[in-house]
Amino acid sequence: MTADLRETPTVKQLLAALPCEASAETWGEEVYFELPVKAALEADAQQVVEPGTVCYWVQGSSLALPFGPTPVSKGEESRLVTRCNVLGKINGDPRQLKKVKQGDAIRVELLPDKA
């Protein structure tokens, strides 16, 4: 999957840490995995986001990719465990993340510029 990222302090830290590999964790309809990034909570952090939002969970040092309800959701919303930094948006259908299983290998990398 690919994503469009915003320009935020956390995104800058993430890009500096790439490429990186991790083991997938799942929590309801969310995939998350730990990254070698330590970032502070940003002013516009959110707990309820649109499916497919790329988030950074500060307390867990993890990228969080919600694609539907989680165990703390009210109804069909995508509610994260706490407020998280919003980094961007997944391109395409985020429900493809449903295929990811606990323990799957994840690789996060920067795609080369097509300019």
C-alpha positions as CSV (number, residue, x, y, z in Angstrom):
1,M,0.0,0.0,0.0
2,T,1.1,3.6,-0.5
3,A,0.1,6.7,1.4
4,D,0.3,10.5,1.0
5,L,1.9,12.1,4.0
6,R,1.5,15.6,5.4
7,E,4.4,17.8,6.4
8,T,4.6,17.4,10.2
9,P,7.5,16.9,12.7
10,T,6.5,13.3,13.2
11,V,6.5,12.6,9.4
12,K,10.0,14.1,9.2
13,Q,11.2,11.7,12.0
14,L,9.5,8.8,10.2
15,L,11.1,9.6,6.9
16,A,14.5,9.8,8.5
17,A,14.1,6.3,10.1
18,L,13.1,4.6,6.8
19,P,13.4,1.9,5.6
20,C,12.3,-0.1,8.6
21,E,10.7,-3.5,9.2
22,A,8.3,-4.6,12.0
23,S,5.9,-7.3,13.0
24,A,2.2,-6.5,12.6
25,E,-0.2,-6.2,15.5
26,T,-4.0,-6.1,15.0
27,W,-6.6,-4.5,17.3
28,G,-10.1,-4.7,15.9
29,E,-10.0,-3.2,12.4
30,E,-6.6,-1.5,12.9
31,V,-3.1,-2.6,12.0
32,Y,-0.3,-1.2,14.0
33,F,3.4,-1.8,14.4
34,E,6.3,-0.3,16.4
35,L,8.8,2.0,14.6
36,P,12.2,3.3,15.7
37,V,10.7,6.8,16.2
38,K,10.1,8.7,19.4
39,A,7.8,11.7,18.7
40,A,5.8,14.1,20.9
41,L,2.0,14.5,20.7
42,E,1.2,17.2,18.1
43,A,-1.4,19.9,18.7
44,D,-3.8,18.5,16.0
45,A,-3.7,14.9,17.3
46,Q,-7.0,13.0,17.0
47,Q,-8.6,9.9,18.5
48,V,-11.4,9.5,16.0
49,V,-10.3,9.5,12.4
50,E,-11.5,8.4,8.9
51,P,-10.6,4.9,7.9
52,G,-7.3,4.8,6.1
53,T,-5.8,7.7,8.1
54,V,-2.1,7.1,8.8
55,C,-1.5,7.8,12.5
56,Y,1.4,7.7,14.9
57,W,0.6,6.4,18.4
58,V,3.0,8.3,20.7
59,Q,2.7,6.1,23.8
60,G,3.3,2.9,21.7
61,S,5.9,4.4,19.3
62,S,3.8,2.8,16.6
63,L,2.3,3.5,13.2
64,A,-1.4,2.9,13.5
65,L,-3.5,2.2,10.4
66,P,-7.2,2.1,11.2
67,F,-9.6,0.8,8.5
68,G,-12.8,0.4,10.6
69,P,-14.1,0.0,14.1
70,T,-11.7,-0.9,17.0
71,P,-12.7,-2.3,20.4
72,V,-13.2,1.3,21.8
73,S,-15.2,2.5,18.8
74,K,-18.7,3.8,19.2
75,G,-20.6,2.4,16.2
76,E,-18.7,2.2,13.0
77,E,-16.2,5.0,13.7
78,S,-12.4,4.4,13.6
79,R,-11.4,5.3,17.2
80,L,-7.8,4.9,18.3
81,V,-6.8,3.9,21.8
82,T,-5.7,7.5,22.5
83,R,-5.1,10.7,20.6
84,C,-2.6,10.1,17.9
85,N,-0.6,12.3,15.5
86,V,-2.2,12.4,12.0
87,L,0.5,11.7,9.4
88,G,-1.5,11.3,6.2
89,K,-3.9,9.1,4.2
90,I,-3.6,5.6,2.6
91,N,-4.1,5.6,-1.2
92,G,-6.9,3.3,-2.3
93,D,-9.1,1.1,-0.2
94,P,-7.9,0.9,3.4
95,R,-10.0,-2.3,3.9
96,Q,-7.2,-4.2,2.1
97,L,-5.5,-4.1,5.6
98,K,-8.1,-6.7,6.6
99,K,-5.7,-9.2,5.0
100,V,-2.9,-8.4,7.4
101,K,-2.6,-11.0,10.2
102,Q,-1.0,-10.7,13.7
103,G,2.8,-11.3,13.3
104,D,3.0,-10.6,9.5
105,A,6.2,-8.9,8.4
106,I,5.7,-5.2,7.6
107,R,8.2,-3.1,5.6
108,V,7.8,0.7,5.5
109,E,9.9,2.5,2.9
110,L,10.0,5.6,0.8
111,L,9.2,5.1,-2.8
112,P,11.6,6.8,-5.3
113,D,10.4,10.0,-6.8
114,K,8.8,9.6,-10.3
115,A,9.7,13.1,-11.3
